Every structure is written in structure tokens, then in C-alpha cells.
Amino acid sequence: MERKHFLRLLAGTFGAMTLSSFKNLTDELQSQEHVMPVFFIGHGSPMNAIETNSFSETWRKLPSQIPLPRAVLCISAHWLTRGTSVTAMAHPKTIHDFGGFPQALFDVQYPAPGSPELAAETQKLITSTKVEADHDWGLDHGTWSIIKQMYPDAKIPVFQLSIDYYKPAAYHYALAKELAQLRRKGVLIVGSGNMVHNLGMVDFARINDDDYGYDWAHEMNTIFKDKINKGDHTALMNYETLNKAARLAIPTPDHYYPLIYSLGLQEKRDHVSFFNDKAVAGSLTMTSVRIDR
């Protein structure tokens, strides 16, 4: 279409609009143009925070592929609560919530600022339940092990939303939808866990093997990706009914719920893709999801 014909068409369209409807259209266009992506990232071992490997190298490349975020909101598998809370401090501490690792990992500090302003905004956006402002938690390794690799200068504000461990997947999926406006406010939302996560069956003898997983782990990883590609979020929320392997892949839902949050934020115009699509130590998968337009 020639430019002059396009302009005439726009003029005719806008001429038939009221001022109010014109504003609604422009607001909608602006929001569609500035929608941040959403990630679900398989974080795996805390050592990924300080090691250079295929997973951490991919994390480092992600910022060059997306707009610079105003802040990062992380839903981590390692902050489980009764009720829902959001970190609201200006300077969150670095939490070393693990044991048995080298001292170098405990020495890591990630001094990113928090965002009391966006924490308050999150409290307002979530109306289905009361969200408490938390001033004690900080950034656990499910958050900083990834974000440190993505934004090593620690200048971008980072805050966390807790997971109410006493609620089912459908509850978390619905709650995630209430966070949608944050994507339009420049906030990068990251779910951090693992699709397949069974620590009790880890094969420590093969922990350094590249892409090693039990048959059931690969089976479930394939099923999860197929359901995600098809947009069958209902099946993913009812993961216990998928097959017997699902009970091995998700013996407890703590590392799976962050995926549900990320999928809850998917909108009609979004598409999904996968990265770091590997199994490790037999019973874990690092498979990660990118949701954007």
C-alpha cells in the first residue's frame, strides 16, 4: 500500500473515533510495542553462578537479545512461604541457601538494588490475595545464580515474589496473570526452577556428563515441551495425571511452580521457544522457556 493511501485510511479511521476511543487505541498500541519477554530458566546447580559452561554462557547472551529491563522480578523455587510476599527492601542481601559447595560460591555477593516502588506496585496488581511486603528475605540462589550471569554489574534492580507452597498449580497460574502489567512497565519476569527435578535420584557419578538423563526424564521433558508448544496449560497444571513418569519428574512441585508462573504470563500474541534444552545428572533438566513476541 502506498504511503498516501495508508495515511488516508488512518485519517478515515481516526475521524470516526471519539477522543476516548482514540486514546484507548493508542494506549493499546503502546502497550503492545513495549511488552517485556518472560523467561522460565532451569537453574540447576548453584555452581552455574560462577562456572563458565554451556548454560551460563547462554544466560550471559540473553541480555543482548532483549530490551534493557527497568527491573527483574524473579519467582524462585527457593522462596516457599505460606501466603505470598514480595521483597520490598532497597538493598536485598545475597542469600547462600545451600551447603557442601566450595568457599568461592559462599563468597559471592550480588549487590543489586531492590525496588520498593515496584514491590508496592506488585502488591496493588495482585488483588486475589493479600501480598505482604517482606524486608527480611533478599535474593536466594535461584535468583542471583542466574541474574549475576545475565547482569554482572548488579545495577538493575532485582526483587522476588514468593511461592505459596500450600496452593495448587492452578492458583499460581491465575495469580501470575495479575502480574501482566509489569511486562508493560519494563519489568523482566523470570521463573527459576527446573521442569524435571528429582534430587533423590541424582547420579553423582555422571554429574559432569553433557546431556545425561534417565529415560523417564527425557520422556517427561519431551511431554512438557509438547504441551507448552500446544498451549495446553491445563494439562501442565494437572501434571500429576500426565503419566507415571511425572511423579518421578516432580516428586515435589517447588521447582515446577516457577514454570507455571511463566506460562501464566503468556499472552495470545506471544510465542515460545526453548534453550539450554539438556538433562543433567540423570534426574534434572535445564530446559528453559522464552516467551515473547
Contacts in CASP RR format, 6 or more apart in sequence:
PFRMAT RR
TARGET T0000
AUTHOR 0000-0000-0000
METHOD contacts of the structure
MODEL  1
MERKHFLRLLAGTFGAMTLSSFKNLTDELQSQEHVMPVFFIGHGSPMNAI
ETNSFSETWRKLPSQIPLPRAVLCISAHWLTRGTSVTAMAHPKTIHDFGG
FPQALFDVQYPAPGSPELAAETQKLITSTKVEADHDWGLDHGTWSIIKQM
YPDAKIPVFQLSIDYYKPAAYHYALAKELAQLRRKGVLIVGSGNMVHNLG
MVDFARINDDDYGYDWAHEMNTIFKDKINKGDHTALMNYETLNKAARLAI
PTPDHYYPLIYSLGLQEKRDHVSFFNDKAVAGSLTMTSVRIDR
1 9 0 8 1.000
14 22 0 8 1.000
17 25 0 8 1.000
31 184 0 8 1.000
32 269 0 8 1.000
32 293 0 8 1.000
34 67 0 8 1.000
34 184 0 8 1.000
34 186 0 8 1.000
35 183 0 8 1.000
35 184 0 8 1.000
35 267 0 8 1.000
35 292 0 8 1.000
35 293 0 8 1.000
36 66 0 8 1.000
36 67 0 8 1.000
36 69 0 8 1.000
36 182 0 8 1.000
36 183 0 8 1.000
36 184 0 8 1.000
36 186 0 8 1.000
36 187 0 8 1.000
36 188 0 8 1.000
36 189 0 8 1.000
37 66 0 8 1.000
37 188 0 8 1.000
37 290 0 8 1.000
37 291 0 8 1.000
37 292 0 8 1.000
38 183 0 8 1.000
38 188 0 8 1.000
38 189 0 8 1.000
38 190 0 8 1.000
38 191 0 8 1.000
38 262 0 8 1.000
38 265 0 8 1.000
38 266 0 8 1.000
38 270 0 8 1.000
38 290 0 8 1.000
38 291 0 8 1.000
38 292 0 8 1.000
39 62 0 8 1.000
39 188 0 8 1.000
39 189 0 8 1.000
39 190 0 8 1.000
39 191 0 8 1.000
39 262 0 8 1.000
39 288 0 8 1.000
39 289 0 8 1.000
39 290 0 8 1.000
39 291 0 8 1.000
40 190 0 8 1.000
40 191 0 8 1.000
40 192 0 8 1.000
40 193 0 8 1.000
40 258 0 8 1.000
40 259 0 8 1.000
40 261 0 8 1.000
40 262 0 8 1.000
40 263 0 8 1.000
40 288 0 8 1.000
40 289 0 8 1.000
40 291 0 8 1.000
41 59 0 8 1.000
41 146 0 8 1.000
41 190 0 8 1.000
41 191 0 8 1.000
41 192 0 8 1.000
41 193 0 8 1.000
41 276 0 8 1.000
41 288 0 8 1.000
42 192 0 8 1.000
42 193 0 8 1.000
42 194 0 8 1.000
42 195 0 8 1.000
42 276 0 8 1.000
42 285 0 8 1.000
42 286 0 8 1.000
42 287 0 8 1.000
42 288 0 8 1.000
43 77 0 8 1.000
43 141 0 8 1.000
43 142 0 8 1.000
43 145 0 8 1.000
43 146 0 8 1.000
43 192 0 8 1.000
43 193 0 8 1.000
43 194 0 8 1.000
44 55 0 8 1.000
44 193 0 8 1.000
44 194 0 8 1.000
44 280 0 8 1.000
44 284 0 8 1.000
44 286 0 8 1.000
45 280 0 8 1.000
46 98 0 8 1.000
46 101 0 8 1.000
46 105 0 8 1.000
46 141 0 8 1.000
46 142 0 8 1.000
46 145 0 8 1.000
47 101 0 8 1.000
47 102 0 8 1.000
47 105 0 8 1.000
48 55 0 8 1.000
48 56 0 8 1.000
48 59 0 8 1.000
48 145 0 8 1.000
48 146 0 8 1.000
48 149 0 8 1.000
49 56 0 8 1.000
49 105 0 8 1.000
49 108 0 8 1.000
49 141 0 8 1.000
49 144 0 8 1.000
49 145 0 8 1.000
49 146 0 8 1.000
49 148 0 8 1.000
49 149 0 8 1.000
50 104 0 8 1.000
50 105 0 8 1.000
50 108 0 8 1.000
54 210 0 8 1.000
54 276 0 8 1.000
54 278 0 8 1.000
55 276 0 8 1.000
55 278 0 8 1.000
55 286 0 8 1.000
56 149 0 8 1.000
58 275 0 8 1.000
58 276 0 8 1.000
58 288 0 8 1.000
59 146 0 8 1.000
59 149 0 8 1.000
59 150 0 8 1.000
60 149 0 8 1.000
60 150 0 8 1.000
62 150 0 8 1.000
63 150 0 8 1.000
63 151 0 8 1.000
66 188 0 8 1.000
66 292 0 8 1.000
67 186 0 8 1.000
68 156 0 8 1.000
69 156 0 8 1.000
69 186 0 8 1.000
69 187 0 8 1.000
69 188 0 8 1.000
70 118 0 8 1.000
70 156 0 8 1.000
70 157 0 8 1.000
70 185 0 8 1.000
70 186 0 8 1.000
70 187 0 8 1.000
71 114 0 8 1.000
71 115 0 8 1.000
71 118 0 8 1.000
71 156 0 8 1.000
71 157 0 8 1.000
71 158 0 8 1.000
71 159 0 8 1.000
71 186 0 8 1.000
71 187 0 8 1.000
71 188 0 8 1.000
72 147 0 8 1.000
72 151 0 8 1.000
72 156 0 8 1.000
72 157 0 8 1.000
72 158 0 8 1.000
72 159 0 8 1.000
72 187 0 8 1.000
72 188 0 8 1.000
72 189 0 8 1.000
72 190 0 8 1.000
73 118 0 8 1.000
73 122 0 8 1.000
73 158 0 8 1.000
73 159 0 8 1.000
73 160 0 8 1.000
73 161 0 8 1.000
73 179 0 8 1.000
73 182 0 8 1.000
73 187 0 8 1.000
73 188 0 8 1.000
73 189 0 8 1.000
73 190 0 8 1.000
74 139 0 8 1.000
74 142 0 8 1.000
74 143 0 8 1.000
74 146 0 8 1.000
74 147 0 8 1.000
74 158 0 8 1.000
74 159 0 8 1.000
74 160 0 8 1.000
74 161 0 8 1.000
74 189 0 8 1.000
74 190 0 8 1.000
74 191 0 8 1.000
74 192 0 8 1.000
75 160 0 8 1.000
75 161 0 8 1.000
75 163 0 8 1.000
75 189 0 8 1.000
75 190 0 8 1.000
75 191 0 8 1.000
75 192 0 8 1.000
75 257 0 8 1.000
75 258 0 8 1.000
75 261 0 8 1.000
75 262 0 8 1.000
76 140 0 8 1.000
76 142 0 8 1.000
76 143 0 8 1.000
76 160 0 8 1.000
76 163 0 8 1.000
76 191 0 8 1.000
76 192 0 8 1.000
76 193 0 8 1.000
76 258 0 8 1.000
77 142 0 8 1.000
77 163 0 8 1.000
77 192 0 8 1.000
77 193 0 8 1.000
77 194 0 8 1.000
77 197 0 8 1.000
77 254 0 8 1.000
77 255 0 8 1.000
77 257 0 8 1.000
77 258 0 8 1.000
78 97 0 8 1.000
78 140 0 8 1.000
78 141 0 8 1.000
78 142 0 8 1.000
78 143 0 8 1.000
78 254 0 8 1.000
79 137 0 8 1.000
79 140 0 8 1.000
79 160 0 8 1.000
79 162 0 8 1.000
79 163 0 8 1.000
80 162 0 8 1.000
80 163 0 8 1.000
80 165 0 8 1.000
80 254 0 8 1.000
81 162 0 8 1.000
81 163 0 8 1.000
81 164 0 8 1.000
81 165 0 8 1.000
82 164 0 8 1.000
82 165 0 8 1.000
82 166 0 8 1.000
83 129 0 8 1.000
83 130 0 8 1.000
83 132 0 8 1.000
83 162 0 8 1.000
83 164 0 8 1.000
83 166 0 8 1.000
83 167 0 8 1.000
84 126 0 8 1.000
84 129 0 8 1.000
84 130 0 8 1.000
84 131 0 8 1.000
84 132 0 8 1.000
84 161 0 8 1.000
84 162 0 8 1.000
84 163 0 8 1.000
84 164 0 8 1.000
84 175 0 8 1.000
85 131 0 8 1.000
85 132 0 8 1.000
85 133 0 8 1.000
85 134 0 8 1.000
85 137 0 8 1.000
85 161 0 8 1.000
85 162 0 8 1.000
86 119 0 8 1.000
86 122 0 8 1.000
86 123 0 8 1.000
86 131 0 8 1.000
86 132 0 8 1.000
86 133 0 8 1.000
86 134 0 8 1.000
86 159 0 8 1.000
86 160 0 8 1.000
86 161 0 8 1.000
86 162 0 8 1.000
87 114 0 8 1.000
87 119 0 8 1.000
87 134 0 8 1.000
87 135 0 8 1.000
87 137 0 8 1.000
87 138 0 8 1.000
87 139 0 8 1.000
87 159 0 8 1.000
87 160 0 8 1.000
88 116 0 8 1.000
88 119 0 8 1.000
88 120 0 8 1.000
88 133 0 8 1.000
88 134 0 8 1.000
88 135 0 8 1.000
88 159 0 8 1.000
89 114 0 8 1.000
89 116 0 8 1.000
89 134 0 8 1.000
89 135 0 8 1.000
89 138 0 8 1.000
90 113 0 8 1.000
90 114 0 8 1.000
90 116 0 8 1.000
91 111 0 8 1.000
91 113 0 8 1.000
91 114 0 8 1.000
92 112 0 8 1.000
92 113 0 8 1.000
92 114 0 8 1.000
92 137 0 8 1.000
92 138 0 8 1.000
92 139 0 8 1.000
92 158 0 8 1.000
92 159 0 8 1.000
92 160 0 8 1.000
93 138 0 8 1.000
93 139 0 8 1.000
94 108 0 8 1.000
94 109 0 8 1.000
94 110 0 8 1.000
94 111 0 8 1.000
94 138 0 8 1.000
94 139 0 8 1.000
94 144 0 8 1.000
95 137 0 8 1.000
95 138 0 8 1.000
95 139 0 8 1.000
95 140 0 8 1.000
95 141 0 8 1.000
95 144 0 8 1.000
96 105 0 8 1.000
96 106 0 8 1.000
96 108 0 8 1.000
96 141 0 8 1.000
97 140 0 8 1.000
97 141 0 8 1.000
98 105 0 8 1.000
98 141 0 8 1.000
108 144 0 8 1.000
108 148 0 8 1.000
110 139 0 8 1.000
110 144 0 8 1.000
110 147 0 8 1.000
110 148 0 8 1.000
110 154 0 8 1.000
111 154 0 8 1.000
112 139 0 8 1.000
112 144 0 8 1.000
112 147 0 8 1.000
112 151 0 8 1.000
112 154 0 8 1.000
112 155 0 8 1.000
112 156 0 8 1.000
112 157 0 8 1.000
112 158 0 8 1.000
113 155 0 8 1.000
113 157 0 8 1.000
113 158 0 8 1.000
114 157 0 8 1.000
114 158 0 8 1.000
114 159 0 8 1.000
115 157 0 8 1.000
115 158 0 8 1.000
115 159 0 8 1.000
118 157 0 8 1.000
118 159 0 8 1.000
118 182 0 8 1.000
118 185 0 8 1.000
118 187 0 8 1.000
119 133 0 8 1.000
119 159 0 8 1.000
120 133 0 8 1.000
121 182 0 8 1.000
121 185 0 8 1.000
122 131 0 8 1.000
122 159 0 8 1.000
122 161 0 8 1.000
122 179 0 8 1.000
122 182 0 8 1.000
123 131 0 8 1.000
123 133 0 8 1.000
125 178 0 8 1.000
125 179 0 8 1.000
125 181 0 8 1.000
125 182 0 8 1.000
126 175 0 8 1.000
126 178 0 8 1.000
126 179 0 8 1.000
127 178 0 8 1.000
128 174 0 8 1.000
128 175 0 8 1.000
128 178 0 8 1.000
129 164 0 8 1.000
129 175 0 8 1.000
131 161 0 8 1.000
134 162 0 8 1.000
137 160 0 8 1.000
137 162 0 8 1.000
138 160 0 8 1.000
139 147 0 8 1.000
139 158 0 8 1.000
139 160 0 8 1.000
140 160 0 8 1.000
142 192 0 8 1.000
142 193 0 8 1.000
143 158 0 8 1.000
143 160 0 8 1.000
143 190 0 8 1.000
143 192 0 8 1.000
144 158 0 8 1.000
146 190 0 8 1.000
146 192 0 8 1.000
147 158 0 8 1.000
147 190 0 8 1.000
148 154 0 8 1.000
161 179 0 8 1.000
161 261 0 8 1.000
163 172 0 8 1.000
163 254 0 8 1.000
163 257 0 8 1.000
163 258 0 8 1.000
163 261 0 8 1.000
164 171 0 8 1.000
164 172 0 8 1.000
165 254 0 8 1.000
168 237 0 8 1.000
169 236 0 8 1.000
169 237 0 8 1.000
169 238 0 8 1.000
169 239 0 8 1.000
169 253 0 8 1.000
169 256 0 8 1.000
169 257 0 8 1.000
169 260 0 8 1.000
170 237 0 8 1.000
172 257 0 8 1.000
172 260 0 8 1.000
172 261 0 8 1.000
173 233 0 8 1.000
173 237 0 8 1.000
173 260 0 8 1.000
173 261 0 8 1.000
173 263 0 8 1.000
173 264 0 8 1.000
175 261 0 8 1.000
176 260 0 8 1.000
176 261 0 8 1.000
176 262 0 8 1.000
176 263 0 8 1.000
176 264 0 8 1.000
176 265 0 8 1.000
177 264 0 8 1.000
177 265 0 8 1.000
179 189 0 8 1.000
179 261 0 8 1.000
179 265 0 8 1.000
180 265 0 8 1.000
180 267 0 8 1.000
182 189 0 8 1.000
183 189 0 8 1.000
183 265 0 8 1.000
189 261 0 8 1.000
189 262 0 8 1.000
189 265 0 8 1.000
190 262 0 8 1.000
191 258 0 8 1.000
191 259 0 8 1.000
191 261 0 8 1.000
191 262 0 8 1.000
192 258 0 8 1.000
193 255 0 8 1.000
193 256 0 8 1.000
193 258 0 8 1.000
193 259 0 8 1.000
194 255 0 8 1.000
194 256 0 8 1.000
194 284 0 8 1.000
194 285 0 8 1.000
194 286 0 8 1.000
195 220 0 8 1.000
195 221 0 8 1.000
195 224 0 8 1.000
195 249 0 8 1.000
195 255 0 8 1.000
195 256 0 8 1.000
195 259 0 8 1.000
195 285 0 8 1.000
195 287 0 8 1.000
196 217 0 8 1.000
196 220 0 8 1.000
196 221 0 8 1.000
196 224 0 8 1.000
196 249 0 8 1.000
196 250 0 8 1.000
196 279 0 8 1.000
196 283 0 8 1.000
196 284 0 8 1.000
196 285 0 8 1.000
196 287 0 8 1.000
197 249 0 8 1.000
197 250 0 8 1.000
197 254 0 8 1.000
197 255 0 8 1.000
197 256 0 8 1.000
197 283 0 8 1.000
197 284 0 8 1.000
197 285 0 8 1.000
198 217 0 8 1.000
198 248 0 8 1.000
198 249 0 8 1.000
198 250 0 8 1.000
198 251 0 8 1.000
198 283 0 8 1.000
198 284 0 8 1.000
199 283 0 8 1.000
199 284 0 8 1.000
200 251 0 8 1.000
200 283 0 8 1.000
201 214 0 8 1.000
201 248 0 8 1.000
201 282 0 8 1.000
201 283 0 8 1.000
202 281 0 8 1.000
202 282 0 8 1.000
202 283 0 8 1.000
202 284 0 8 1.000
203 212 0 8 1.000
203 281 0 8 1.000
203 282 0 8 1.000
203 283 0 8 1.000
204 281 0 8 1.000
206 212 0 8 1.000
206 281 0 8 1.000
206 282 0 8 1.000
207 280 0 8 1.000
207 281 0 8 1.000
209 280 0 8 1.000
209 281 0 8 1.000
210 278 0 8 1.000
211 278 0 8 1.000
211 279 0 8 1.000
211 280 0 8 1.000
212 279 0 8 1.000
212 280 0 8 1.000
212 281 0 8 1.000
212 282 0 8 1.000
213 279 0 8 1.000
213 280 0 8 1.000
213 281 0 8 1.000
213 282 0 8 1.000
213 283 0 8 1.000
213 285 0 8 1.000
214 279 0 8 1.000
214 282 0 8 1.000
214 283 0 8 1.000
216 245 0 8 1.000
216 248 0 8 1.000
216 249 0 8 1.000
217 248 0 8 1.000
217 249 0 8 1.000
217 279 0 8 1.000
217 282 0 8 1.000
217 283 0 8 1.000
217 284 0 8 1.000
217 285 0 8 1.000
218 279 0 8 1.000
219 243 0 8 1.000
219 245 0 8 1.000
220 242 0 8 1.000
220 243 0 8 1.000
220 245 0 8 1.000
220 246 0 8 1.000
220 248 0 8 1.000
220 249 0 8 1.000
221 249 0 8 1.000
221 277 0 8 1.000
221 279 0 8 1.000
221 285 0 8 1.000
221 287 0 8 1.000
223 242 0 8 1.000
223 243 0 8 1.000
223 245 0 8 1.000
223 246 0 8 1.000
224 236 0 8 1.000
224 259 0 8 1.000
224 287 0 8 1.000
225 274 0 8 1.000
225 277 0 8 1.000
225 287 0 8 1.000
227 233 0 8 1.000
227 235 0 8 1.000
227 236 0 8 1.000
228 236 0 8 1.000
228 263 0 8 1.000
228 272 0 8 1.000
228 289 0 8 1.000
229 272 0 8 1.000
231 266 0 8 1.000
233 263 0 8 1.000
233 264 0 8 1.000
233 266 0 8 1.000
235 241 0 8 1.000
235 242 0 8 1.000
236 259 0 8 1.000
236 260 0 8 1.000
236 263 0 8 1.000
237 260 0 8 1.000
239 246 0 8 1.000
239 250 0 8 1.000
239 253 0 8 1.000
239 256 0 8 1.000
240 246 0 8 1.000
240 247 0 8 1.000
240 250 0 8 1.000
248 283 0 8 1.000
250 256 0 8 1.000
259 289 0 8 1.000
262 289 0 8 1.000
262 291 0 8 1.000
263 289 0 8 1.000
263 291 0 8 1.000
265 291 0 8 1.000
266 272 0 8 1.000
266 291 0 8 1.000
269 293 0 8 1.000
270 291 0 8 1.000
270 292 0 8 1.000
270 293 0 8 1.000
271 291 0 8 1.000
271 292 0 8 1.000
271 293 0 8 1.000
272 289 0 8 1.000
272 290 0 8 1.000
272 291 0 8 1.000
273 289 0 8 1.000
273 290 0 8 1.000
274 287 0 8 1.000
274 288 0 8 1.000
274 289 0 8 1.000
274 290 0 8 1.000
275 288 0 8 1.000
275 290 0 8 1.000
276 286 0 8 1.000
276 287 0 8 1.000
276 288 0 8 1.000
277 285 0 8 1.000
277 286 0 8 1.000
277 287 0 8 1.000
277 288 0 8 1.000
278 285 0 8 1.000
278 286 0 8 1.000
278 287 0 8 1.000
279 285 0 8 1.000
279 286 0 8 1.000
280 286 0 8 1.000
END
